[in-house]
Amino acid sequence: MSLRALRPHLFLLLVVAIFSGNILVGKALAELPPFTVSLGRVAIALAIMLPLGWYQARQGWPLFRRHWRPLLGLALTGVAFFNALIYASLSYTSATNVAILESLIPVVTLLLSVLFLGERFRLLQWAGVALSLAGAVAVILAGQASEVLAGGINPGDLIMLVAVLVWVGYSFLVREHMARFPRYGSLLVMLAIANLALAPIALLEGAWQVVPGLTARQWTGLAYLGIFPSVVALLLYNSALAEIGPTRAAVYLNLLPVFTMLGAWWLLGDHILTVQVVASLVVIVGVWFTIAPARRTR
């Protein structure tokens, strides 16, 4: 595999690491109202992108006006409400449950691609999706089975299922429409739309009372959310998805439980079990089966 062909896969590994941090930091900020957290992250991201995307946004304004519907869909799904729903779910459920449910994204993407886009997949790809999903679930169940299974589905789990559907919709919109927009200018416009969409909800949560009382730890967490998941990860994900498509890109999210486990070990001092290491290898093998190109025959 050439360096150019390898690039989107490296980008996606970075995206998964950042998304894992998004869950861990989001859980650490679970004492804050979720839409206030989400507004804080997109506000910080908007300030970062303003000097980077202003010129492209001005030059591309006629294009944005002409294609405002897909641009609005991209802003509301991937930029505004996907992460807002994650933070809302973390108020009711564990980071473990969120990681498990987020790892369903490749399966949902695959099924909807078959149903609505007419895509066809080889048996090896189906096996890879099943294998990587099974490994992703095993990684987390090995360490916290009682937490995951006790009590059944709670409101946080249901909210996260909605977030999964929102992200799948965002992935399809990216593949169909993102290529026509300038990269930095479009992200700036989408962040502006996300701020406008989230601000009324955050105000209803009492953001105007919460923000003045934020601690240094909470500001640091918001800064991470505003810089990495909101800007860096989206740019990397959009670039990779445009090259390899939503289904193959989404499979990398099966690695999310692995990265979350490693993050919990590094940040929280959690002990890693042997079964978790083995399950992590199963996830990686499943991802490779799914992204492996078909052999050409003469």
Helices and strands as residue ranges (DSSP letters): H 3-28, H 34-59, H 61-66, H 68-74, I 75-81, H 82-90, H 95-102, H 105-116, H 123-149, H 155-177, G 178-180, H 183-205, H 207-210, G 211-213, H 216-227, I 228-232, H 233-244, H 246-251, G 252-255, H 256-268, H 274-291
